[in-house]
Amino acid sequence: MLTNIEILALRPRDKSYKVADGLGLYVQVQPTGSILWRFKYRFYGIERKLCFGSFPEVSLKEARALRDEARGKVAAGIDPSAVRRKAKLEAAMAASDTFRAIAHEFIAKMEREGKSEATIKKAIWFRGLLDRDIEHRPISEITPQELLHSIRRVEKRGHHETALRLRSFAGRVFRYAMATVRTDRNPTEVLRGAFTIPKVKRRSAIVEPHLVAELMRSISTYSGRAETRIALQIAAHTFVRPGELRYADWSEFDMGARVWRIPGERMKMGLPHDVPLSDQVIALVESLKAIGNRGRFLFPSSQSFLRPICENTLNYALRRMGYTDDQMTSHGFRALASTRLNEAKMWYPDAIERALAHRETNKVRAAYDRAMHWDERTRMMQWWSDYIDRLREGSKFDPAVVDNRSRGTLAPISSGPVTTLAHFLMG
């Protein structure tokens, strides 16, 4: 059996060599001079080895204790190597099974599934709100009380809608952890009904025709960047979501086919959306080309053409024009178009919903809807552009009167009395 003095006297050679201690324990001397503890044993006739660390970090006495413990497992029919591998795996799993790590995995999965950039950003923000309290906690150990405390911190600041969405996001992370066998429970289920349900606040929008006319005139005379003015005009004519407009890319516009093809990753529902282009929108896009900005974006940032305008640019422009947040927002153009198009009673409701990208999630149904409503949407978008242009110009017309070219094309009214519908639309 070895002694400490004998071990200290061992010197390295060109090749590693072994010196036995007893009962399967030995030291392995490396050419570098390090001395490693090894234990050799047989389990069901198969030779196996364990490493107990290096000398002198692990003393002779400690190495013999580890050997005896391992021999005891073998005698009991337990493979100490398998026990160690399991312990290492559990430790590695524990290190990667924190709430933050699993939330990161879940968000990466959302990206692979083609969720929109806005959805991904919101998920990352939600994760950050929870990080302060539970980011390093193993997900299987997080209690409903911990989650309640963390989300209540947000709710107490008056952010009731955020608190509800935060519980929902945490629930999705826990369901993902259950699906990947990292936990067997979802503590967010216990918290249903725990948080204040806020009153629904609709986004501000101008919908009265005479006010729409003033708004369009204000936009047309906006004194800021030309790109911002044109962005507001295209928002009014196409009523796409602000995030879809901000990232508008030149490659998405097929001017010959008169269509703007927005890819699914930028859409709220994750599905591509085609927007028919009216004569007015085509003219606005051409005017952007004349400005000659470099880069891929129609509306580049004033700081760098590599980035689009910031998310608040259009709202700031509306504020500069004198419209408060309670009067009009960039998202309000959607409510404006939806209200006026539905009130006109000229267009199939499903065509309006498709134009607003309130998308049917069933793919077969969605393809059917596109085939059924594309022609009507094309006519409707031209009608809409004509309508808001005529409002801006101050002309009075009957939107129900059409010329012989296609249904939905505006025509001047006769010199006779204005119809009831015209009175309604013109306010």
N, C-alpha and C positions, 0 to 999 in steps of 0.2 A: 504494500500500500504506500501511496505517496505521502510525503510530508511537505509542509510549506517551503522549507529550505530547499528540498529537491526540485520543487516546481520553479522556484526563483532562480535556480542554477541552470535551468534549461536554456539552450541557445539555438537560434534559428539556423537552418541549413538551406541548401539550394532548393530542396523540396520539402514539403510539409511531412511531418512524421508524428506517430502516436506514442504515448506512454501510458500504460494501463494503471488504474488505481485499484479496481476490484469490482466484482459483481456488475460488469458491463460498463462501468464508468471509466473514462479515460480523458486525457488532455491531448489536443491536437495542436502542435506547434507549427505556426505558419512561417514562411520565408521572411515575412515582414517583421517577425518577432512577437506577434500577438499569440496568446495562448487561449484556446477555446475549450470549453467543457463539452464533451459528447457522452451520450448514453446509448449503448447498443443493446437491443433486446429482440426477442422473437415473439411474434403474435400469430398463433395458428400456423407455426412453421415458417412464417415469412419474416426475414430480418428487417428491422426498422431502426431508425436513429432519431434521437432528440438532441437539440442543442440547448444547453442551460446558460449560455452567455459566455463571457470571457473572464479570465483571471487577471488581476485580483478583484475586479468589480464584484464577481461572484466568488466568495471564499471557498476553500476546500470543504469546510463544514457545511456551508449552504448547498454546494453541489451534491454532497453525499445525501443531504436531506431531500433534495429534489429527486435524486436517483431512487431513494427508498420509497418516496411517494409514488413514482412512476411504476416501480416494481409491484407495489400494492395494487395499483389499478390493473396491471397485467394479470396478477393472481386472481382478481375478481372478474376477469373476462372483459375488461375494458381496455381499449386501445388508447394509450395516453397521447399518441400522435393525433388521433381523431378528435380527442377532447380538446387538444390545443388548437387544431384547425377550426373547430366549431367556435371556440372562444374568440379567435382572431376574426372570424366572419361576423360574429355578433358585435364585436367592438367596432368593426368597420361599418356595419349596418347602423349601429347606434350613432356613429359620427356623421353618417349621411342621411339620417332619418330625423333631423331637426325640422321644425316647421318651415324655416327659411329654405332649406335644401329641397324639400319636397315641393314647396310652392314654386321654386325655380324650375324644377322638372316639369311641373304642371303648366307653367307659362311657356316653356320650350315646346311642349306638346301642342299648346294652342297655336304657336307660330307655325309648326309643321302642318297643322290642319288648315292653315290659310286664314286665320282670324285677322280682322282688320288691324291696322297699325294703332288706331285709336283704342280698340279693345285691349290690345297688348299693353299699351301705355297705362291704361286705367288699372289693369291687373297688377302691373309693377307698382303702381302708386298704392293700391290696396295692401300689397305685401309690405310695403314700407311703413304703412300706418300700424301694422301689427308687429313689426320687428322689435319695437322698443320693449315689448313685454314677453313675447314668446319665440323670438327668432331662433334662439339656441336651445329651446326645449325639445326633447324627443317627442315626436308627434303622438306617440302612443301614450304619453304621460300627461298630455295637456288636458286640463279639467274644464268643465263648463264654467266654473267660477273664474278661472284665469281668462277665458275668452270674454266673459261678461265684463270683467274689470277692464280689459283692453278696449273693447268696443264702447263701453260707457265713457271712457276717456274722450272719445270722439263725439259722442252724443251730448255730453255736458257742454261742449262748445257751441251747441245749437245746430250741429250738422246732422239732423235726423235722417235725411235721405241717405247720406253717406254711411251712417251707422247701419242702416238696413242692408245696403249694398255690401258693406264690409262683412256682415254675418253671412250673406249669400256667397261671397267669394271664399271665405274661410270654409264654408260647407263644401264647396266644390273641391277645394284642396284636400279636405278630409276624405271625401268620396274617392278621389284619385289615390290617396294613401291606402284606403281599404282595398281598392282594385289591384294595387301592387303589393298587397300583403305586408304593409308596414304598420297597420293598426286594424283593430276589429270594431271600432266604434267611431261615431261622428258626434262629438259633443255639441255641435251647433244645433242639432235637432231639439235639444232641451231648451234652447234659447228662443224658440218660436214664440212670438208674442211678448218678448221682454222689452222691446224697444218702441219708442214713439213712432207712430205712423204719421208722416207729415201730410199736411193738406196739399193737394195737387196744385202746382203753380204752372199754368200754361206759359209757354214762351211768348214774349211780347211780339205783337205783329199788328201792322196797320192793314185793315181790310176794306174800309169804306172807300168807294171809288174816288170821291173828291179828295180824300187824303192821300190815296195812292197816286193820284195825279200830281199832287204837291211833292210827294216823295220822289217820284221819277224825275220831276223837274229839278229838284235839289241835287239828285245824283248826277244828272247830265251837266250841271254847272259846278260840280265839285272841283275845288281848286288845288287839291293835293296831287299826289302822283297819278299819272294817267293810268298806270296799271291798276291802281286801287279803284279808280272810277270805273274802269272797264270790268273789273271783277264784280263790283256791285251790280252793274248792268247785266252781266251774264248770270249772276245769281238771281236777279229778278226774272229774266227770260227763261231760265232752265229750272229754277227752284231745286237745285241739287243741295245736298248737305254742305255746310261750310268746309268740313274736312275733305270732302270729295273735290271741292272747287280749289282749295288751297294747293293741293298736290297735282292739279291738272298738268299733264305731260303732253308735249307736242306729239309724241308717238301715238297718243290715244285718239287723235283727231283725223278722221277720214273725210276730207273736205269734198272729195268726189261723190262719196256715198251719203254725204250730209249727215254724219253720225259721230258722236263722241262715245267711245267705248271705254267705260271706266272698269278697271280690273277688279275682281272679287276681293282681293286683299285690302282694298281701300273702302269697301262697302260695309255698312253696318251688319248686313246679313251674311257677308262673306261670299256673295254671288255676284258675278259681273252684271253691269247695268249699262244698257245702251240708251243714249239720249239723242233723239232726232234734233237736227239743227235747223232752226228757222233762218230766213234770209237775214234777219237782224243779227242773230248770233254769229253767223258766218262773217258778216261785215265787221263785227266787233273783234273776232279772232284775227281777221286780216289786218285790222288796225294795230293789234298787238305785234304782229309780224313786222309791221312798218317801224315800230319802235326799235327793233333790232337787238333786244336783250340776248346775251349769250346764255347757254345752258339749256336744260331740258324742260324747265318749268315755264308755264305761261305767265305765272305771277311770282317772279323771283323776289327774294328779300332785297331791301335797299342796301343791306350790308354785304351780301354775297349772292351771286347768281347760282351758287351751288345749293342754296336752301330756298324753300318757298317762303312766302310772306308768313308772318306769325299768326297764330290762331285768333288773335284779337284785333288784327289790322282792320277788318271790315267793320267791326263794332266800334272801334275808335273813330273811323271815318264817319259813321252815322252819328256819333256823339258830336263830332266837329260840325256837322250839319245842323245840330240843334235837337236831335232826337235822343231822348233819354232811354235808359235801359228798360223802363216801363212802357215805352212807346213802340220801339222797333229794334230788332236784333237781326243779325245776318241769317239766323235760322228762321226768322219770321217770314221770309219770302216764301217758304213752303206752306205756311198756314194761309198766307195771302192767296197763293195760287189755288190751294185746295178749296178754300171758301168760295172764291169767285167762280172757279170752274164747275163746282158742284151746283152753285146757285144758278148758273146759266142754263141748266137742264138740257144741254146740247150734247153731252158726252156720256158715254157708257161709264158708270162708276168704276168698274174694274180697270178701264183704260186710265182713269185718273190715278187710281191706286198704283198701277204699274209705273206711271210717269213719276210718281213720288217714291218709287223703289220700295214700296210696302210689299215686299216680295213674297210670293207663294213659295213655301219651303218644299213642297212636293215637286220634285224635278220634272215629272211628267206633266203635272198640272202647269208648272211654270213655263215649260216649252209650249204647251197649248195656248196659254194666255198670251205669250209673245206673238205667236202666229196669228192669233185672233185680233189682237189690239194694235199691232205695229202701225198699220196704215192709218187707223183712227188717231193714234198718238201723234203721228207725223202731221196730220191735219190740225190736230188740237194744239200742238206746239206753235204752229204758224199763226193760228187764230189767237193764241195767248199773246204772242209777240205783237201782233197787230193791235190787240186790245189795249195793252198797257202803253203802247206808243200813241194810240189815239187819245187815251186818257191824258198822257203827258202833254199832247198838243192842245188839249182843251176842246177837241171836237166832240160833238154829240152824235151818237150813232146807235142803231138798233143791232145788238149782237146776234139777234135771231135772223136778220136778213143776210142772205148769202148771195154771192154772184154765181155764175154758171160754171166756174172752174172746179170748185170742190166744196163739199159741205164744210162749214166752219170758216170760210174766208169772209172777212168783214166787208160790208158794202155800205155806202152812205145811205142814210134814211131819206125818205121822200119828204116833201115839204108839208105833208099832212101831220096829224097829231102823233106824238111819240107814244109808243106802246107802253103798257104797264111794266113789262119786263125791262125795257130800256130805262124807264124811270127808276126802277129798283137798282139796276146795276150802276147807274150814274149817280145814285144817292139822292 
